[in-house]
Structures are given as C-alpha cells and as structure tokens.
Amino acid sequence: MPRLRRAIAWLIAAPFRLTRWLFLLPFRLLAWLFRPVTDAFRRSVFYRFLTEVPEDRPVIDAISDAFQRPESILEELDALRKHLLRMLAAVIVTTALSFYFTNDLVAFLSVPVGGLERLQAVAVTETVGVFMRVALISGLVFASPYLAFEVWLFLAPGLMPRERQFSLLFIPLAALFFVSGMAFTYYILLPVALPFIETGFIQVTVNWTVDSYIKFVTGLLFWIGLAFEFPLLIYVLSAIGLVKPAMLLEQWRLALVLIAVVSALITPTTDALTMGITMLPLAMLYFFSILFSAAAQIISRNRAVDEKI
C-alpha cells in the first residue's frame, strides 16, 4: 500500500517536475556553456579580492597601530593618490571625447528655452567658456561610473565579503539615480520653470546670454541629480547603524518640511508650482529610501547571525 501511494504521488508530481526541468534547462545550458568563463573568474585576482575576509579589529586598536606605524598611513595615502590620479585621467579622457559632441549638447540644453537662436553672447570669450564648461560636465557624467568604482576600490578592503559584493551593485544604481534626476529636471522641471522666469515677474523681453543660461541649467541638473542619490545615502547610513527605518517612518512630517526647504533652495523660481514639482519626486524618494534602510537592516542582522554561527 505505501508503494502504491508513492507511485500515485510520483505520477501526480511528474508533470510539475517535467515543467520545472524544462524551465531550468536553458539556464543549465547557459551555465554549461559559460562554465570555462566562470571557472576562470573564480581563479582571478578580482574574485579573491571580492571574497577575501579582512582582519576584524576594534577601531581603537587600528588607530593605535597607525600611531605606532606611521608608515602604514603613508601607504594608505599613496594608495589614495593612485586612485585620484586614475580618476583624474579618466575625467581628462572623457572630457576630451566630449569635445566631439559638445556643440550638440549645448544645442540640446537650449531646447527648453527655444533653441540656440534665443541665446546671445556678450563677452569675447563667453562661447569658449560655455564650450569648456559643458564638455567638462559631460566628461564628469560619463566618467562617474568609473569614478564610483575607484572610490569602491579604495574602501572595499575594509568591508566584509558580503558587503563588498553588495556595495558593488551601487555603482550602476548611483549612475541610474543621477541620470534620473537630470532627466526629471530637463523634461519636467525646466519646461515649467523657464516660462515662469520669463513672464512671472516683470513683463519685459528676456534675452538670455549663453553663459548665464548654461550655468543656470547645468547647475540645476547637477543639484537635482545629486538629490536623487538620497536613497543610496540612507542605505549607507542604515548599514553602519546611524539610521533606522522606524525612525525615518516616524519623522516623515519633519522630512517633508526639510524637503520643502531643499526644493526652495535648488529651484530657480519662487512659485509654488515649480517647488511642488520638485518636492514630489524628492518626497517619493524619501519613502523609497525607507525600503533601502529596511533592506540594510535585514542584511546587517543576517550578517550578525552568520557571524554567531
């Protein structure tokens, strides 16, 4: 009788096992095809760097050793110098490459105000300064993932393997959040703010100079793009224990007041519409950051349990 029951159970479960096997078959084939690549990666220096466990010492002992061995501080400063030099070289390369399409970028940035024909230059070197400013900002934006990677390389030796691997995911996330902030500014905020600036105060013809307009637009793009990095900052603060998700949820009213102040500082106009448009995504990012804080707390708790085991 037990054998009959097992046979019936096997027959009932057979279609589900077949479906599962067919679903996993492409992934197994891909794993088999890329096995040489994965095996080579596991033997690589980078894999050992990702999985290496650092020496866990109290902060006081580390500071004491640094005073007893001043050459260790010089070694860290030398490593920092190398990272900074590579970052500078990357910015120089990306800025030089940006020279090829800087004129197109200036034309693109001038679309919200009506195009390049609405702008004028009043100083002899104004166009040169604008060209170099846009090229440099473009170079910084394109080099930002590599710059974040260099910062991660400098900080990673002090992290545990799980934190090291997980924090590596923040590099594309940081780039995505920053670009999202710039896209919001360009496609949503500027079309609302610029008409108000031109007609909201004194009924006169506004003649934008190319220098003032590009400074205004690039500054707005940068600061709002930076504000969109708030969830990642909250995650880092939560990971080191300075912020808790419950505290963020309890203080949401104060957070909205602070968001209103920040929105008033970074928006170019004083009208409530532009300020409200800026506040909306920042408020959404604040509540989104609570999820990041909760994730950081769960990961830290799991790591503590693993260490006890």
N, C-alpha and C positions, 0 to 999 in steps of 0.2 A: 504493500500500500504506500509506504513512504516513497518507493521508487516511482510509482505512478504519479504521485503528487509532484515529485521533482521533474518528471518528464513533461507533465502538463504545464508547470511553471516555466520550464525551458522553452516549450513551444509558444507560450504566450509572450515571453520576453524576446523571442528570436527576432521579430520584426523591428523592435526597438534597438536591439544590438546591431542589426544589419544597418539600420538608419544611422546609428552613431558611427559605425565603421566607415560607411560611405561618406559621411560628413567629415571625418578626420582624415580620410585618405589623401586629399590634396595637400593638407598640411604635413602629413608624414612624407609624401613625395618631395615636397619643398625642403623639409628637414634633411632628407637623404641627399638631395642634390647639393645643398649648401653645407653639408657636413664637413668637407675639407676646409671651407672658409671659417666655420665656427671653431673647428679644432685649431686652426692657425691663430684665430683670435684669442683662444684660451691660452695659447703659448706665448702670446705677445706681451710686451712690457706694459702696454696700456691696461691689459686685463689684470696683470699683477698689481698695477697701481690702483685699480678700482677695488680690488679685493684685499689689499694689504691692511692689516689692523694696526693703527698707530699705538704708541705707548701711552697708556692711560695713567696720567699722573695728576695730582692736585695742582691747581693753579699756583698756589704758594710755592710749591717745590719747583715748578717750572721757572717762576720769577727768580727764586734763589739761585738756581743753576745758571740763569742768564747773567746774574751779577758775578757769579764765581767764574764763569767762562765768557768774558765779553766777546771773544771771537765768534761765538755762536750767533750773537746779534749781528755781527758784520756779515756772517754767512747769509742770514735772512735778508739783510739789506742788499747784498749782492744779488740774491735771487729776485728780490723786488725790482732791482734796477734792470735785470734782464727782461722781466715781464713788461716793464714800462717801455723799454726800447723796442720790443716786438710790437707792442700796441701802437707806439708812435710810427713805426714803419708801416703797419697795416693802414693807419689813417692816411699817411702820405700816399700810399699806393691807391687806395680807394678814392682819395681826393683827386689825384692825377687822372684816374679813369673817369671821374665825374666831369672833367673838363669837356669831354666829348659831347655830353648831352645837357650841359648846364643851361645853355640858351633855351632848350626845350623845357627845362624845369622852370625857368623864370616865366616863360610864356604860360605854363600850366598854373603856376601860382597866381598869375594875374587874371585868370579867367573869372574868379568871383567878383572882381571889381569892373569887369567889362573888357579885359584884354590889354595888351601892351599899348594900344593906341590911347588908353586913358591915362597912361603914366608919362611922366616927363622927367628929364634930368636937368638940374640947375647948376651943378658943380662939374668942374672939368673931369675929375676922377671918380664921379659918382657911379658910373656904369661899371668901372673896373672893380670898385669896392663891392658892388652888388654881386657881380660875377663871382668874385672870390668867396664872398660870404655864402652864397648858395652852393658853390662847389664844396666848400668845407663842411657845411651842414649835411650835404648829400653824402660826402665821404664818411662822416661820423655815423650816419644812419646805416649805410651799407656795411661799415666795419663793426657795428655794435654787437652782432653775434660773436665775432671773434674776440672783441674786447671783453665781453662777458665770459668767454671761455678762458681767457688769460687770467681773469680775476678768480675764476673757479680753480684753475690750476694752482694758483698761489695759496688758496685757502683749503683746498681738498686734502692735503696731507694731515691736517688737524682733525678731519672728520672720520667717523666710523664708516666702514664699507657701505652699509645700507644708506646712510645719509649722503655719502659721496655719490653713489649711483643715482639716488633720487634727485639730488640737487642738480645733477647734470641735465635733467629734463627741464629745469627752469630757464635754461638759455634760450631755447626756441619759444618758451612761454613768454619770457620777458620781451623778446622781439615782437611777438604777436600782440601783446597788450599795448606796446608802444605804438606800433603801426595802427592799431585800432583807435587809439586816442587821436592820432594825426588824421585818420580818415574821418572820424567824427567831427573834428574841427573844420576840416576842409569842406565836407559835403553837407554838414548840418548847421554848424555854428556860424561860419563866415557868411553864408547866404542870408542869414537873419541879421547878423551884427552890422555888416557893411552898409546896407540901405539905411539903417537907423543912424549910423555915424554921419552919413552924408546929408540926411534930411531931418534928423530928430532934434536939432538944436537951433541953428540959425539957417534961414532959407537963403543960402548962397551957393554958388557953384564951387564944388570941391575939386581942386586939381591936385591929385596925388603925385608926389615925387617918387621915383622908383626906389630910392633909398629908404624913405620913411615907410613906404608900403611893404617892401620886402622885410624890413626889420620887424614891423608890426605882425606880419603873417607868420614868419619863421619863429618869432618869439612865442606866439600863441600856439603854434603847432608843437613846439618843444615842451612848453609847460603843461599843456593838457595831455600830451603823450606821456610825460613823466607822471602826472597824476593817475593815469591808468595803471601804473605799476603798483598801486596801493595794495591789492590782494597779495602780491608776492611779498611785499614788506611785512604784512600781517603774518604771513606764514612763517617767515624767518623769526619774527619776534615771538610767535607762539612756540616754535620749535625749541627756542632757548628758554622758554618759561616765563617771559615777561608779559605775555598777553594770554588771556583765556577766552574761549568762545562765549562762555556765560557772561563775562564782563562786557564783551562787545555787544551782546544782545541786550543787556540791561541798560547800557549807556547809549542807546540808539538816538534818543532825543538830543543829547549833547552832541553826538556825532553829526546830526543833521544841521545843528547850528554852526558847527565848525565847517561843514561842507559849504554852507551858505556863505560864510566869511571867505573861504578859499575861492569859491566861484566869483565872488565880488572882486577879489584881488586879481584873478587871472583873466577875467572877461574884459574886453575893451570898452564896453558901454555901461551905462548906469540903468538901463531899462530892465524891468522885471522879466520880460520875455526871454532875453538873451541869458540872463542869470539863471532863470528856471531851466532853460535848455541845457545849460552847463551842469546844473545841480542834479538833474535826473540821472544821467549815467553814473555820476560820482556816488549818488546815493545807492544806486543798484550795485555798484562795485563794493560799497561798504557791506551790504548784506551778503554779497557774494563772498567777501573776504571772511565772513564768519564760518562759511563752509571750509575755507582753506585753514582757518585756525583750528577747527574741529579735526580736520584730517591730520594736521601737525600734532595735535594732542594724542590722537589714536596711535600714530606711528611712534611717538615718544614712549607711550605706555607699552606698546608691544615690544619695543626695544628693551625697556626695563625688565619686562617679563622674561625675554630671551636671555638677558644677562644673568638673571637669578637662576635660570635653569642651567 
